Amino acid sequence: TPTQKMNVLSGLLQDSLISTGHVECCTIIKRSDGSIVATSIGYEPTGEQVTALQRAFEDSMAARTQGIRFNGSLYKCVRADKTSVYAKKGLVLWQYRQVHTLCMAATLHRCSPVCV
């Protein structure tokens, strides 16, 4: 069932990213409609946050020049292309096939291989 699948994916996010201590929260978002596929425990992205993430991929030039406004903060984009977006202060986005994935962490710049 979809709920069981979300629980399995949420557990995977928790076990593989959150448990490292380098990632504060993460989510998997379906690219086609912006629906939430899975989130780390305790994180519920808003519609505004999902839109901001989708916009970063749709207009990577704007993401690079204007930054990414997310969760009340402006993140300076240091890299944006078709598959990933990296911003200072630990905002990392990447997309694979039909999903966007968000990773947020204050210490991510020292351990980016954890998420890539």
N, C-alpha and C positions, 0 to 999 in steps of 0.2 A: 504494500500500500504506500501511497505518497508520504504519510506520516512516518512510517517505519524507515523509508528511504532517507527522509530528512534527518531522523534521529541517527542513522548510521553515518551520514555525511557530517552532521554536527559533531559526532564523536570523533570522526577522522580529523576534522579541523582542530578540535580540542587536543587530541593526542599528538598530532604531527606539528602543529604551529603554536598553540597557546601554551602547551606544556614546556616548550623550550625556554619560556620566560622572556623571550625577545619580542613576542607579538601580544598586543593587548586585546585586539578583537579582529575578527575576520568574518567574511560572508561570501557566499556564492550566489550570484544573481543571474537569472536567465536573460540572455541578450535580447531575445525576440520581444518579450513583453515586460521586462523589468521585475518579474516575480522573484521572490526570495526562494532559493532552493535549499539553502542551509545557512546557519549562522553559528558562531561560537556561543557558548553558554552565556546568557546575560546580555547579549547584544541584539538589538532590534533596530535595523536601519529604517529611517523614515523614507517616505516617497521623495522628499527633497534630496536626501542623500543619494538615493538610487539614481535620480536624474542627474545629479552632479557627476557621478561616476560614469554614466553613459555618455554625457557630454564631453568628458575628457578624451574618450576614444573617438567620438564623432568629429571633434574639432581639435586635433592634437596641437595645431599651431596656436590656437587661442589658449590651450592649457599651458603651452610653453611660454607664451608672452604675458598672459594675464594671471597665471597661477590657477589653482583649483580651490574653490571655496567649498569647504566640507566641514560639517559639524560646528559651524560658527567660527572657523579659523580659515585663514588664507594660507595655502601651502604653495611654496615656490617650486615649480616644476623644473627638474634638472634633466629629464629625458622623457620623451613621449614618441611613440611610434605605433604601428598597427597592433602590436601584441602586448605592450607594457607601457606603464606610466610610472615614473619615480619622482617623488617630490621630497624636498627637505622636510625635516621634522618627522620623518617616518611614515609617509603615506605611499603605499605601493599598490598598484592595480595591474592586473594582467588578464588577458582574455585567451581562452582556448576553446575552439569550436563554438559551441552555443552558449557559453557562460562567461561572465565577468567575475573575477575574484578580487576582493579587497583585503588588504592586510594593513593594519595600523600598528605601529610600535615606535616608541621613543628611542629605542636602541637599535633599530633595524639597520641603520647605516653601517654598523660594525658587523652585522651578521646577515647581509642580504641573501647569501646562499640558502639560508633556512627557508626562504619563501620562493625561491626561483627554481 
